[in-house]
Amino acid sequence: MAISRRTLVRGLGAGMLGAGALTACGEGGMRRGRRRATTPPPTAEALSEPETPLVIGQIGANYGRMAKFEEAIAVSITMARIDVNARWDGLFGYEVELSDRYVMQEPGEDLTPVIQGMADSGVTCVITSIDEESLIAAMPALVEAGIAVIDVFTSGRDLRQPEVQTANLLVRLSPSDLTMALQYADIALGSTAEKAGPQGTIAYLSEDTLQGRSLLYELEQELVPRNGSVVSQQFYEVGNFGDIAARVKAVMDAPPALLIFNGGAEAAPFLSALYSATLDPGQRPKVEFPKRLAPAATVDFSREQVAEDLVPECLTSATSYEPGAEITKEHQNMMLNLNADFLRTGYAYSQQGYDAFTMACLAAQHALSVEGTALAGAIPAILTGSEACTDYGMCRQVMRTGLEAEETATVAYSGRMGKFELGPEFDARLGELREYTWSEANVLEPGTAKNFEAPE
């Protein structure tokens, strides 16, 4: 039986009837000749589904490292809306509404009027995929409007500093810089390679962004107490990598146990030049150390224009990652039905986009509310309940069946991202990420999923 926009009573109707029947026999009723203690009748707590639709906003960015993922995120959110409304009949008897996507075109853009416009149109939850600086600047307006924020992209520590007032409205789905720094530090500190630099040493190259500085900070916090160090660091302006030869020389002057490249597609020509610099006269590497690349550098370079300029095997010691579980056929087909170019550009952060929309809807069902504060507070709960479920229809049915049976029913949603939980600050605590490698011909190999856990 469907429950739609009507009053729900949690688990006490039958109890009230029984209490009335017993009291008709006298004070507390009789049992085996002895008088029972009087129990006051319970009071039913009336719950009702809201008489208003859930309206979700979305803000993306088409510059910097976000640009590579903009289309995939936008498509995945749109497809989640179609699934929720067309396959599973929406929420609370209404279609869930999705506002037009606002896409930032340059850094520093003031989002205050955009957020105010969303609030005026009924938006109580917004899905963001923008940089740390922009989200920090937008939080005061989002808090003022009482809008819950599900961010699929940021990982920097600055968003959790005391001066950034999020009012517990910000949920983040990507592993934090601290989580990734711990993994990188373990690799460097555990190095035993004869041709690599000293154990525990890292060379770091990054776009000069708040996130790039955040990751460096977290690396140093992990390395220094364990007798490790960042032996070289190079920051560069977004979109302007500069002199490749000079950057290669800076790394080769102090070869590390691990190199971290926190940038995008500019990684390939750099790693090609770096590999050439390590070769001896017999074309064998005299220096070898692993490289770890960011999601924006997870590219099949064999299909790119730069392919003919890359030295064979220059990427064989490199590994990159993307947040999320292995891409299922269902998810892949969903994306390709909208744009076959995803075969080349990939699906990074599309699982997060799809799940962000679904999680907002499930949180509303759990809280029986579309208010931003209620949504943000309910999101952790719909990930760790008692009944496992893998899509919106299944999860919502569990909750509604529980209400019909006047019982408490909670769900543990495990969607396109795979198993996922939030920590005390509403950042990713448990989840999955895919690791990628390249062949000798610089072809991107299929990703393999592994678990991650944020340090306590």
Secondary structure, 3 states (H helix, E strand, C coil): CCCCCCEEECCCHHHHHHHHHHHCCCCCCEECCEECCCCCCCCCCEEECCCCCCEEEEEEECCHHHHHHHHHHHHHHHHHHHHHHHHCCCECCECCEECCCEEECCCCCCCHHHHHHHHHCCCCEEEECCCHHHHHHHHHHHHHHCCEEEECCCCCHHHHCCCCCCCCCEEECCCCHHHHHHHHHHHHHCCCCCCCCCCCEEEEEEECCHHHHHHHHHHHHHHHHHCCEEEEEEEECCCCCCCHHHHHHHHHCCCCCEEEEECCCCHHHHHHHHHHHHECCCCCECCCCCEEECHHHCCCHHHCHHHHHCCCCCCCCEEEEEECCCCCHHHHHHHHCCCCCHHHHCCCCHHHHHHHHHHHHHHHHHHCCCCHHHHHHHCCHHHCCCEEECCHHHHHHHHHHHHHCCCCCCEEECECCECCEECCCCCEEEEEEEEEEECCCCCECCCEEEEEECCC
